Amino acid sequence: MLAVVLVGLSEGGCSFRLGSMFDKDKGDPSDVTGSIGPVRIKDDTNLTDADMALARNAASDILSRGGKDASQPWENPDTGARGSVTPLATTYASEGKVCRDFLASYVRGANEGWLQGEACQQGQGPWEIRNMKPWKRS
């Protein structure tokens, strides 16, 4: 039975669960945060403020390195939540700042999914996470 499940999952690839998971309208488009303070997500991710802080730190770390095609893992041993952050595309200008979008994966208990985010940098300063919310397909 396990072999059948593994073959089925390998045949389906990543799209196996993505379709139904992201069809729901989650989050509030007005949720915008800075690099300080908790990110509130209005959905069922089950992530804590500490989980979100670790994901934000991973995003800032990977963006600071400026690497291409790289990801930064994050994990909270206190809650068991984990995931990774991957920058998307290239930087762009917004409101006089250099910005870049990213995706962050998460797994916590039975919940798993993706968060989309935007971070911006003023000059050579640190990357500030402007927003991070459940990913919605466009």
C-alpha positions as CSV (number, residue, x, y, z in Angstrom):
1,M,0.0,0.0,0.0
2,L,2.8,2.4,0.9
3,A,4.4,1.8,-2.5
4,V,1.2,2.7,-4.2
5,V,0.9,6.0,-2.2
6,L,4.5,6.9,-2.9
7,V,4.1,6.2,-6.6
8,G,0.9,8.3,-6.7
9,L,2.6,11.2,-4.9
10,S,5.6,11.1,-7.2
11,E,3.3,11.0,-10.3
12,G,1.3,14.0,-9.0
13,G,4.3,16.2,-8.1
14,C,3.8,19.4,-6.2
15,S,0.5,20.1,-7.9
16,F,-1.1,17.2,-6.1
17,R,-2.2,19.5,-3.2
18,L,-1.7,23.0,-4.4
19,G,-4.9,23.3,-6.4
20,S,-7.4,22.8,-3.6
21,M,-5.3,24.4,-0.9
22,F,-5.0,27.8,-2.5
23,D,-8.4,28.3,-4.0
24,K,-9.7,29.6,-0.7
25,D,-9.7,33.4,-0.2
26,K,-7.5,33.8,2.9
27,G,-6.0,36.8,4.7
28,D,-6.7,40.4,4.5
29,P,-5.0,42.5,1.7
30,S,-4.7,45.4,4.2
31,D,-2.4,43.4,6.5
32,V,0.9,45.3,6.2
33,T,3.7,45.1,8.8
34,G,7.1,46.4,9.3
35,S,10.2,44.6,10.5
36,I,9.1,45.1,14.1
37,G,6.0,43.7,15.7
38,P,4.0,40.6,15.1
39,V,2.4,39.7,11.8
40,R,-1.3,38.9,12.2
41,I,-2.6,36.4,9.8
42,K,-6.4,36.0,9.6
43,D,-6.7,32.4,8.5
44,D,-6.0,28.8,9.7
45,T,-2.2,28.6,9.3
46,N,-1.9,27.9,13.1
47,L,1.4,29.8,13.1
48,T,2.4,31.7,16.3
49,D,4.0,35.1,16.5
50,A,7.2,33.4,17.3
51,D,6.9,31.2,14.1
52,M,6.2,34.3,12.0
53,A,9.2,36.1,13.6
54,L,11.5,33.2,12.6
55,A,10.1,33.2,9.0
56,R,10.6,37.0,8.8
57,N,14.2,36.6,10.0
58,A,14.9,33.9,7.4
59,A,13.5,36.2,4.7
60,S,15.7,39.1,5.9
61,D,18.7,36.8,6.0
62,I,18.3,35.4,2.5
63,L,17.5,38.8,1.0
64,S,20.6,40.3,2.7
65,R,22.8,37.7,1.0
66,G,21.4,38.7,-2.4
67,G,21.9,35.2,-3.7
68,K,20.0,33.9,-6.7
69,D,18.2,30.6,-6.7
70,A,18.7,30.1,-2.9
71,S,16.4,29.4,0.0
72,Q,16.7,29.9,3.7
73,P,15.2,27.3,6.1
74,W,13.5,28.3,9.4
75,E,12.3,26.2,12.3
76,N,10.7,26.8,15.7
77,P,11.6,23.8,18.0
78,D,9.1,25.1,20.6
79,T,6.1,24.7,18.3
80,G,7.4,22.3,15.7
81,A,6.7,24.8,12.9
82,R,9.2,24.9,10.0
83,G,9.6,26.0,6.5
84,S,11.8,27.9,4.1
85,V,12.0,31.3,2.4
86,T,12.8,31.7,-1.3
87,P,13.2,35.1,-3.0
88,L,11.4,35.6,-6.2
89,A,12.5,37.3,-9.4
90,T,14.7,40.4,-9.2
91,T,14.5,43.6,-7.2
92,Y,12.3,46.5,-8.1
93,A,11.9,50.1,-7.0
94,S,8.9,51.1,-4.8
95,E,8.5,54.4,-2.9
96,G,12.2,55.1,-3.3
97,K,13.2,51.8,-1.9
98,V,14.6,48.6,-3.4
99,C,12.1,45.8,-2.9
100,R,11.8,42.1,-3.6
101,D,9.0,39.5,-3.3
102,F,9.4,36.2,-1.6
103,L,7.5,33.0,-0.8
104,A,7.8,31.2,2.5
105,S,6.6,27.7,3.1
106,Y,5.3,26.5,6.4
107,V,4.4,23.2,8.1
108,R,2.9,23.1,11.6
109,G,1.0,20.0,12.7
110,A,-1.6,19.2,10.0
111,N,-1.3,22.7,8.5
112,E,1.0,23.4,5.6
113,G,1.1,26.0,2.9
114,W,2.7,29.1,1.5
115,L,3.0,32.8,2.6
116,Q,3.7,35.5,0.1
117,G,5.7,38.5,1.2
118,E,7.4,41.7,0.1
119,A,10.5,43.2,1.7
120,C,12.2,46.5,1.0
121,Q,15.5,48.1,1.8
122,Q,16.4,51.7,2.1
123,G,20.0,52.3,0.9
124,Q,22.3,49.7,2.5
125,G,20.0,49.3,5.6
126,P,18.4,46.1,6.6
127,W,15.6,44.4,4.7
128,E,12.2,45.4,6.2
129,I,9.4,42.9,5.7
130,R,6.5,45.1,4.5
131,N,3.9,42.3,4.4
132,M,3.5,38.5,4.7
133,K,0.2,36.8,4.1
134,P,-1.2,33.5,2.9
135,W,-0.4,33.0,-0.8
136,K,-3.2,33.4,-3.3
137,R,-3.0,32.3,-6.9
138,S,-3.8,35.1,-9.3
